[in-house]
Amino acid sequence: MIESVIVEIYSCDSALAIQFSVDGMTAVDQTNWGAIGIGSTQNGYAGISSQRFFTLFRANGGTQQFLDGKVVSESASYATGDTMKLVFSSADGFGSAFLDDGANDQVQMFINGTLVGGWSGLDLRPDNGFVSFQNMDSIAEFDNLSVTALTPVPEPAQVLSSLVGMLAFGAVVLRRRFGSSVA
């Protein structure tokens, strides 16, 4: 089982996606859990403020989310083997959540590609680069881990604006190259 991963964030200006699957969740007590958290300490637990965001995956198939050590929701259900993705971003959904700019950063949770929850109010900093995996009295296997910086897809209007700008620049170059006879 993965216990912790250190994610070093220096100058990332993009949203960060952490994707994984939760497998083999077994427990006699169905309130027991496996969890993933991100914060300033390695192997931190859900109820401490050094863990900026934490989500529990309960053996009964429910989830529970924490911001700065406080419960903020009990949301989506999951099944063993589902693909989970947590996307940490600035308030606009595209920039980095780790800039220490006091912004209203957010995290979104996807299960099998479907958005199931979103929470704002994070203020992540560059030193919040510890991703921790935990479990309580259960066997939780976190597999297929990937950590990715997401690059925003430009809006169609931005693409059109760039294309018009390139065409105008090309016309100026042609005009200078062939003299003023080009209209």
C-alpha positions in Angstrom: 0.0 0.0 0.0 1.2 3.5 -0.7 1.7 5.4 2.6 2.9 8.8 1.5 4.2 10.6 -1.5 6.1 13.9 -1.5 4.9 16.2 -4.3 7.4 19.0 -4.7 5.7 22.1 -6.0 8.1 24.9 -7.1 6.7 27.0 -9.9 3.7 25.1 -11.1 1.2 27.5 -12.5 -1.4 24.9 -13.4 -4.1 22.9 -11.6 -2.8 19.7 -10.0 -4.7 16.4 -10.5 -4.1 13.3 -8.3 -5.7 10.2 -9.7 -5.9 6.7 -8.1 -8.1 3.8 -7.4 -9.2 2.4 -4.1 -9.2 -1.4 -4.0 -9.5 -4.2 -1.4 -11.3 -2.1 1.2 -12.2 -4.7 3.9 -13.1 -4.1 7.5 -15.3 -5.7 10.1 -16.4 -2.2 11.2 -17.9 -0.6 8.1 -17.1 2.9 9.5 -13.4 2.3 9.1 -11.7 4.0 6.3 -8.8 4.5 3.9 -7.9 8.1 3.1 -5.8 10.6 1.1 -4.8 14.0 2.3 -2.6 16.9 1.2 -0.9 19.2 3.6 2.3 20.4 5.2 3.2 17.3 7.1 3.9 13.7 6.0 1.4 11.1 7.1 -1.0 13.6 8.7 -4.5 12.6 9.7 -7.9 14.0 8.8 -8.6 15.9 12.0 -5.4 18.0 12.1 -5.1 21.5 10.5 -1.7 20.7 8.8 -3.8 18.6 6.4 -5.3 21.2 4.2 -7.7 18.7 2.5 -8.5 15.2 3.4 -11.0 12.7 2.1 -12.0 9.4 3.7 -13.1 6.4 1.7 -15.2 4.4 4.2 -15.5 0.6 4.1 -19.3 1.1 3.7 -18.8 2.9 0.3 -19.3 6.5 1.6 -16.9 9.4 1.6 -16.2 12.3 4.0 -14.2 15.4 3.3 -12.2 17.7 5.7 -10.8 21.2 5.1 -8.1 22.4 7.6 -9.1 19.5 10.0 -12.9 20.2 10.0 -15.6 18.1 8.4 -17.1 19.9 5.4 -19.2 17.2 3.8 -20.1 13.6 3.5 -20.8 13.1 -0.1 -20.4 10.7 -2.9 -20.5 6.9 -2.8 -17.9 4.8 -4.5 -17.2 1.1 -5.2 -14.0 -0.8 -4.9 -11.9 -0.3 -8.0 -13.5 3.0 -9.0 -11.1 5.6 -10.4 -10.9 8.7 -8.1 -9.4 12.1 -9.2 -8.9 15.1 -7.0 -8.2 18.4 -8.9 -6.6 21.2 -6.8 -6.8 24.6 -8.5 -7.1 28.3 -8.1 -10.6 29.8 -7.8 -10.8 30.0 -11.7 -10.4 26.3 -12.0 -7.2 26.5 -14.1 -4.3 28.0 -12.1 -2.2 26.6 -9.3 -3.7 26.3 -5.9 -0.1 26.3 -4.4 0.9 30.0 -4.9 0.5 31.3 -1.3 -1.6 34.2 -2.7 -4.4 34.0 -0.2 -6.8 33.0 -3.0 -9.9 31.0 -2.5 -8.4 27.8 -3.9 -10.6 24.8 -4.6 -10.6 21.0 -4.9 -13.0 19.0 -7.1 -13.5 15.2 -6.7 -14.4 13.0 -9.7 -15.3 9.3 -9.5 -15.0 7.4 -12.8 -14.8 10.8 -14.6 -18.0 12.3 -13.1 -17.8 15.3 -10.9 -19.2 14.4 -7.5 -18.2 17.2 -5.3 -16.3 20.5 -5.0 -15.0 22.5 -2.1 -13.6 25.9 -1.9 -11.9 27.8 0.9 -8.5 26.2 0.6 -5.4 28.4 0.8 -2.7 26.0 -0.3 0.9 27.1 -0.2 4.1 25.7 -1.9 4.9 23.9 1.4 1.7 21.9 1.2 3.3 19.3 -1.0 2.8 16.1 1.1 0.2 13.7 -0.2 -0.5 11.1 2.4 -2.4 7.8 2.2 -3.8 6.4 5.5 -6.2 3.7 6.7 -7.8 2.7 10.0 -8.3 -0.9 10.9 -8.9 -1.8 7.4 -7.0 -3.0 4.4 -7.2 -0.2 1.8 -5.1 -0.5 -1.4 -4.5 2.6 -3.4 -3.4 1.7 -6.9 -2.8 3.4 -10.3 -1.5 6.6 -8.7 -0.7 9.5 -11.0 0.0 13.2 -10.2 -0.4 15.5 -13.2 -0.2 19.3 -13.8 -3.2 20.1 -16.0 -2.8 22.6 -18.8 -5.9 24.6 -19.6 -7.6 24.2 -22.9 -7.9 27.6 -24.6 -11.3 28.9 -25.3 -12.4 29.0 -29.0 -12.5 32.9 -28.8 -8.8 32.9 -27.7 -7.8 30.6 -30.5 -9.6 32.8 -33.1 -8.1 35.9 -31.6 -4.6 34.4 -31.9 -5.2 33.3 -35.5 -6.4 36.8 -36.5 -3.3 38.2 -34.8 -1.0 35.9 -36.7 -2.8 36.7 -40.0 -2.4 40.4 -39.4 1.3 40.0 -38.6 1.7 37.9 -41.8 0.1 40.7 -43.9 2.5 43.3 -42.4 5.5 41.1 -43.2 4.3 40.5 -46.8 3.7 44.2 -47.2 7.2 45.0 -46.1 8.7 42.2 -48.2 7.0 43.0 -51.4 6.6 46.7 -51.0 3.6 48.8 -50.8 1.9 47.3 -53.9 0.3 44.6 -51.8 -3.1 45.7 -50.7 
